[in-house]
Amino acid sequence: MSKAKFNLKVYSERCKDCGICFEFCPKNNLKPGKDGAPEMIDPEACTGCKLCEYLCPDFAIQVWKDKPEEKEEQKEKGKSSR
């Protein structure tokens, strides 16, 4: 069984670049992007704890887990496009 992969969505229009998400990520897995908003360094290193989402004062972050069926659909699409 493979490790879960998590996704990060940042609503940059809400993000004020406060840096709270960077400070509280237990894996130090966030870095500032070109616009200063957080970007995930390694989706497989994310534990899905959602501290960044919960502690964001501007509700600018959303974290979710890939569903196994989404991964299978992506694999199938990759095979059919070859």
N, C-alpha and C positions, 0 to 999 in steps of 0.2 A: 504494500500500500504506500503510495507516494504522499509526501508532505503537502498539506493544503497550501494553496497560493492565494494571496490576498491582493485586492485592488484598492487603489487610492484615487479618489476624485476630490479635486480642490476647486472650489468655486472662487476663482481669482477675483471676481468683482466684490466678494465679501472679505477676502483675506487682507489683513492690514500689516502683514509681515512682522507680527509681534514676537515670533520665535518660540512661543510656548511649546509648540509641537516638537521642535527640535530638541528642546531641553528635556522633555519628559519621555521621549521614545526610549524604551528600555534596551533596544538593540542598536541605537544610534543609526537608524536606517532611513533617516530623512535628511535631505540636503536642500538648500535654497536653489530654486530653478532660475532661469534667466530673468523672470519677472519678480523674483524674491519669494514667491509662493513655494511651499514644500513640494518636493518630488521624492518618490521612493527610490532608494538606491538599489535594493534587491528584493523583488516581490516574494521570493522564497524565504528570505530571512525574516519577513514580517510575521509576528506571532498572532496578529489579529486581536490584540488586546484592546484596541480602539482608544487608548489614552489620548492620542492626538485628536480624535474626533470628539471625545467627551470633554476635553479640557479647552478646546478652541472656543474663545469667547465670542467669536463671530459666526459660529456654526458653518464654517467654510470647508470643513473636511468630512468626507464620507468614506468609510472603509467597509468592504464586503468581501466575502469568500467566494471564490470561483465554485460553481456547481459542477459536479462530476460530468453531468450530461452536456454542459457547455464545452468542456474539454473534449469530449467525444465528438461533438458536432464540429468543433474546430479541426480535429484530426481528419474527420470525414471530408470536410470542405477542402483541406489541403491535399488529400488523396485524389479527389475528383477534379481538381484544377491542374493536375499533372498530365 
